[in-house]
């Protein structure tokens, strides 16, 4: 029996304008991700349908010299990666695996971006915690109108009182990941009245337009803040960093999100530039496959996001990835009997994949064809049989996401090595 755990179910009640089936929409907005068992290290033997020979980045003549140069100088600098996506990223399972492997190889410059998903009543990664004793008003990327100003993380929180407390901590099954600086992303005027840490160390505070920097004299794993908010001020998340060199791997994932949703955030690309990304990875398209958008509309939404990101982050390298095959459900009614639920392959995923590949090729943008690497057409059934795809037939199990994160790490490694 598959040991199952449920990632906290969100309370989102709204649907995207492009959803064709309410139950599929609910699943994509409120995923339940199963454990899936132990991952085999013999990918080619135990998962023979994987196209391991295709596990590489198609560069399409894109210039990756900046990324390669930073890795050549990694002992004295940092390489900042920002990975944007949907529910496949919000739980930060595959991306966490890639992050750990990269940081083990090149150095750990910090946990990176953390987002207060739980305070917004949706599922949060398991290696950090953002909590408060106060009542807050939450806005999420998928539910409009937004009740407070939306930021680039897709989550925005405003307290229902003028002052509020906030506790930020890291945690891990093996050890706590410490940090020495916190950049709190915000909109409007916010003042920090008091700072407490897990150690008795001093803190320097610097106020900027879109963020507040807190620099500590020693490493810590937990801070307690008392904040004073001006009217309509909100917070969006925080960046936890160390003073080490190496890799910073930020993840921005929101359940149900599409290219269109990120394009709706005012000044999304300009806000994202605060992270100073060197490599921006975009893993979207899965939710587009459940909507009614035409191929040209999808392509235009990709172009808008990519163009905005390039203009706001001219030194950053862009990498697109395709979604793997998944299913949608349907109800079948037999004469004289009650209808029953069954699953059929979501053929539109194939179309969305091709739109992404064509756009990347036409615009000399690198692409990672996860659809092909995962096994191409027919892979969904094989992933289900090997407990790599959850019973919702849309999301991977933890085991499946760990497989994806490992393969993506190897693809990055191979691509970087070949370009250095």
C-alpha positions in Angstrom: 0.0 0.0 0.0 1.3 3.4 -0.9 2.0 5.4 2.3 0.3 8.7 1.7 0.5 12.1 3.3 -1.5 15.1 2.4 0.2 18.4 1.7 -2.0 21.0 3.5 -5.2 21.6 1.5 -5.7 25.2 0.5 -9.0 27.0 0.9 -8.9 28.6 -2.6 -12.5 28.7 -3.9 -12.0 30.5 -7.2 -11.3 29.0 -10.6 -9.2 30.2 -13.4 -11.0 31.6 -16.3 -9.5 28.8 -18.6 -10.5 25.7 -16.6 -12.8 23.3 -18.4 -13.5 20.9 -15.5 -14.3 22.0 -11.9 -12.9 18.8 -10.3 -9.7 18.9 -12.3 -9.4 22.5 -11.3 -9.8 21.7 -7.7 -7.1 19.1 -7.9 -4.7 21.5 -9.5 -5.4 24.2 -6.9 -5.4 21.8 -3.9 -3.0 18.9 -4.7 -2.6 15.8 -2.6 0.9 14.4 -3.1 1.6 10.8 -2.1 4.9 9.5 -0.9 5.3 6.8 -3.6 8.0 4.7 -1.8 11.7 4.6 -2.3 13.3 5.9 -5.4 15.5 3.5 -7.3 19.0 4.8 -8.2 19.0 2.6 -11.3 17.0 4.8 -13.5 17.7 3.1 -16.8 17.0 -0.3 -15.4 14.0 0.2 -13.2 12.4 3.0 -15.3 13.3 1.8 -18.8 10.8 4.1 -20.4 12.7 7.2 -19.4 14.6 8.8 -22.4 17.9 9.3 -20.5 19.7 9.9 -23.8 17.4 13.0 -24.2 18.1 14.3 -20.6 19.9 17.4 -21.7 19.2 21.0 -22.4 18.5 22.1 -26.0 20.4 25.4 -26.1 19.0 26.6 -29.4 22.1 28.7 -29.9 21.4 30.6 -26.6 24.4 32.3 -24.9 25.1 30.6 -21.6 28.6 32.2 -21.1 27.5 34.2 -18.1 26.2 31.2 -16.2 29.4 29.2 -17.1 31.7 32.0 -16.1 30.0 32.4 -12.7 30.4 28.7 -12.1 34.1 29.0 -13.0 34.4 31.7 -10.4 32.1 30.0 -7.9 34.7 30.0 -5.1 34.5 33.8 -5.0 30.9 34.6 -6.1 27.4 33.3 -6.2 25.1 32.0 -9.0 21.5 32.9 -8.4 18.8 30.8 -10.0 15.1 31.7 -10.0 12.7 28.9 -10.9 9.1 29.9 -11.7 6.2 27.5 -11.9 2.9 26.1 -10.7 1.8 23.4 -8.2 4.7 21.2 -9.4 7.0 23.8 -7.7 4.9 25.2 -4.8 5.6 22.2 -2.6 9.3 22.5 -3.6 10.0 18.8 -3.8 11.7 18.4 -7.2 13.3 21.8 -6.9 14.5 21.2 -3.4 16.2 18.0 -4.6 17.9 20.0 -7.5 18.9 22.7 -5.0 20.5 20.3 -2.6 22.5 18.6 -5.4 23.7 21.9 -6.9 24.7 23.3 -3.5 26.5 20.1 -2.6 28.5 20.5 -5.8 29.1 24.2 -5.9 28.5 25.6 -2.4 25.5 26.6 -0.3 24.9 30.4 -0.3 21.5 30.1 1.5 18.0 28.7 1.5 16.9 31.5 -0.7 13.3 32.6 -1.2 10.6 31.5 1.3 6.9 32.4 0.8 4.2 32.5 3.5 1.9 30.0 1.8 0.6 28.5 5.0 -0.5 31.9 6.3 -2.4 32.2 3.0 -4.1 28.9 3.7 -2.3 26.8 1.1 0.5 24.2 1.2 4.0 25.2 2.1 7.4 23.5 1.7 8.5 21.6 4.8 11.9 23.1 5.4 10.8 26.5 6.7 8.0 28.1 8.7 6.5 31.6 8.7 3.9 32.1 11.4 2.2 34.9 13.3 -0.1 35.3 16.3 -2.1 38.0 14.6 -4.9 37.9 12.0 -3.9 38.6 8.4 -5.7 39.2 5.1 -4.3 37.1 2.4 -4.3 37.4 -1.4 -3.2 34.7 -3.8 -2.3 34.8 -7.5 -5.3 32.7 -8.5 -8.0 34.5 -6.6 -9.0 38.0 -7.8 -9.7 40.7 -7.0 -6.7 40.9 -4.7 -7.4 42.2 -1.3 -3.9 43.6 -0.8 -1.1 44.6 -3.3 0.2 41.5 -5.1 3.9 40.8 -5.3 6.1 38.6 -7.5 5.8 35.6 -5.2 2.1 35.2 -6.0 1.2 35.6 -2.3 0.5 38.9 -0.4 -0.3 39.4 3.3 -1.6 42.4 5.2 -2.2 42.3 8.9 -5.6 43.2 10.3 -3.9 45.3 13.0 -1.4 48.1 12.7 1.3 46.1 14.4 1.9 42.4 14.1 4.5 39.8 14.9 6.2 37.4 12.5 8.3 34.4 13.2 10.6 33.0 10.5 12.5 29.7 11.1 14.2 27.0 9.1 14.0 23.3 9.7 15.2 20.1 8.2 14.9 16.4 9.0 18.6 16.3 9.5 19.6 19.7 10.7 18.5 23.3 10.8 19.7 25.4 7.9 21.0 28.6 9.3 21.1 32.1 7.8 22.8 35.3 8.5 20.7 37.8 6.5 17.0 38.2 5.8 15.5 40.3 3.0 11.8 40.9 3.7 9.9 41.7 0.5 7.1 44.2 1.0 4.9 46.9 -0.5 4.3 50.2 1.4 5.8 51.5 4.6 6.7 48.9 7.3 8.9 49.6 10.3 10.6 46.9 12.5 10.1 47.7 16.1 11.9 44.7 17.6 14.0 41.8 16.5 14.7 38.6 18.4 16.8 35.7 17.3 17.7 32.2 18.5 21.1 33.7 19.6 22.0 36.9 21.3 23.5 38.6 18.2 23.2 42.1 16.9 21.2 43.1 13.9 21.6 45.9 11.4 18.4 47.0 9.6 18.3 48.8 6.2 15.1 50.1 4.6 14.6 50.1 0.8 11.6 50.8 -1.3 10.6 47.1 -1.9 12.4 45.3 0.9 14.0 45.5 4.3 17.4 44.0 4.9 18.3 42.5 8.3 22.0 41.6 8.7 23.0 39.6 11.7 26.4 39.3 13.4 26.0 35.5 13.7 24.1 32.7 12.0 20.6 31.9 13.3 17.8 29.5 12.5 14.9 31.6 13.8 14.0 35.2 14.1 11.0 37.0 15.7 9.9 40.3 14.4 7.5 42.9 15.6 6.4 45.0 12.7 4.5 48.3 12.3 2.4 48.6 9.1 1.2 51.7 7.3 -2.2 51.5 5.7 -2.3 49.0 2.8 1.2 47.8 3.4 1.9 44.1 2.7 4.6 41.4 2.8 5.3 38.9 0.0 8.1 36.6 1.4 11.7 36.7 2.4 15.2 35.7 1.2 17.3 33.8 3.7 21.0 34.0 2.8 24.4 33.4 4.2 27.7 35.2 3.5 29.0 32.1 1.7 29.7 31.7 -2.0 27.9 29.1 -4.1 24.4 28.5 -5.4 21.2 30.3 -4.5 18.2 28.5 -5.8 14.9 30.5 -5.5 11.6 28.7 -6.2 8.3 30.6 -7.0 5.5 28.1 -7.5 1.7 28.7 -7.2 -1.0 26.1 -7.5 -2.9 26.3 -10.7 -0.7 29.1 -12.2 -0.2 29.8 -15.9 1.9 32.2 -17.9 -1.2 34.5 -18.0 -1.4 34.6 -14.2 2.2 35.8 -13.7 1.7 38.3 -16.5 -1.2 39.8 -14.5 1.0 40.7 -11.5 1.9 44.4 -11.9 5.6 44.9 -12.6 6.3 41.2 -12.0 9.6 41.1 -14.0 10.8 44.4 -12.4 10.0 43.1 -8.9 11.8 39.8 -9.7 14.9 41.7 -10.5 15.4 42.3 -6.8 16.6 38.7 -6.6 19.4 39.5 -9.2 18.8 36.3 -11.1 21.6 34.9 -13.3 19.4 32.0 -14.6 15.6 32.1 -14.8 13.9 28.8 -15.3 10.2 28.7 -16.3 8.3 25.5 -15.8 4.7 26.3 -16.8 2.3 24.9 -19.3 0.6 22.1 -17.3 -2.4 24.2 -16.4 -2.7 25.7 -19.9 -3.4 22.1 -21.0 -6.6 22.1 -19.0 -8.0 25.3 -20.5 -9.4 26.5 -23.7 -6.6 28.9 -24.8 -5.5 28.5 -28.4 -1.9 27.7 -29.3 -1.3 31.3 -30.4 -2.7 32.7 -27.2 -0.4 30.4 -25.2 2.6 31.4 -27.3 1.8 35.1 -26.9 1.5 34.7 -23.1 4.9 32.9 -23.1 6.4 35.7 -25.2 5.1 38.5 -22.9 6.6 36.9 -19.8 9.9 36.1 -21.4 10.2 39.5 -23.0 9.4 41.3 -19.7 11.9 39.2 -17.8 14.6 39.8 -20.4 14.0 43.6 -20.4 14.1 43.8 -16.6 17.0 41.3 -16.2 19.2 41.8 -19.3 22.1 39.8 -17.8 19.9 36.8 -16.9 19.8 33.6 -19.0 16.3 32.1 -19.7 15.5 28.4 -19.7 12.0 27.0 -20.5 10.8 23.5 -19.7 7.9 21.5 -20.9 5.3 19.7 -18.8 5.1 15.9 -18.9 2.0 13.9 -19.9 -0.8 13.8 -17.5 -4.5 12.9 -17.3 -7.9 14.6 -17.0 -10.9 12.9 -15.6 -14.3 12.3 -17.1 -17.5 10.8 -16.0 -19.0 7.9 -18.0 -22.7 7.0 -17.7 -23.7 3.5 -18.6 -27.3 2.7 -19.4 -29.3 1.8 -16.3 -26.3 2.4 -14.0 -24.8 5.2 -12.1 -22.0 7.2 -13.8 -18.4 6.5 -12.8 -15.2 8.4 -12.9 -12.4 7.5 -15.2 -9.2 9.1 -16.5 -8.1 9.8 -20.1 -4.8 11.2 -21.3 -4.9 15.0 -21.6 -3.9 15.3 -25.2 -3.6 19.0 -25.0 -0.4 18.6 -23.0 1.3 17.4 -26.2 0.2 20.6 -28.0 1.4 22.9 -25.2 4.7 21.1 -25.2 5.1 21.8 -28.9 4.2 25.5 -28.5 7.0 25.8 -25.9 9.5 24.0 -28.0 8.7 26.0 -31.1 8.8 29.3 -29.2 12.2 28.4 -27.7 13.6 27.4 -31.1 12.3 30.5 -32.9 13.7 32.9 -30.2 17.0 31.2 -29.5 16.0 30.3 -25.9 17.3 27.1 -24.2 14.6 24.5 -23.4 14.5 21.4 -21.3 12.0 18.9 -22.8 10.8 17.2 -19.6 7.9 15.7 -21.6 10.3 13.7 -23.7 12.7 12.9 -20.9 9.9 11.5 -18.7 8.9 9.1 -21.4 6.9 11.1 -24.0 3.5 9.9 -25.1 2.3 7.0 -23.0 4.6 7.8 -20.0 1.7 8.7 -17.7 0.4 5.1 -17.4 4.0 3.8 -16.7 4.5 6.5 -14.1 1.3 5.5 -12.3 2.3 1.8 -12.3 5.7 2.7 -10.8 4.2 5.0 -8.1 5.8 8.0 -9.7 2.5 9.7 -10.6 -0.1 10.3 -7.9 -3.6 8.9 -8.0 -4.9 12.3 -9.2 -2.9 11.5 -12.4 -1.7 15.1 -12.5 0.9 15.5 -9.8 3.9 13.3 -9.2 4.5 11.5 -6.0 7.4 12.5 -3.8 9.3 9.7 -5.4 8.5 11.0 -8.8 9.4 14.6 -8.0 12.7 13.4 -6.5 13.4 11.6 -9.8 12.6 14.7 -11.8 14.8 16.9 -9.5 17.7 14.5 -9.9 17.4 14.2 -13.7 17.1 18.0 -14.0 20.3 18.4 -12.0 22.1 16.0 -14.3 20.8 17.9 -17.4 22.1 21.2 -15.9 25.4 19.7 -15.1 25.8 18.2 -18.6 24.8 21.4 -20.3 27.1 23.6 -18.2 30.0 21.2 -18.6 29.6 21.2 -22.4 29.5 25.0 -22.5 32.4 25.8 -20.2 
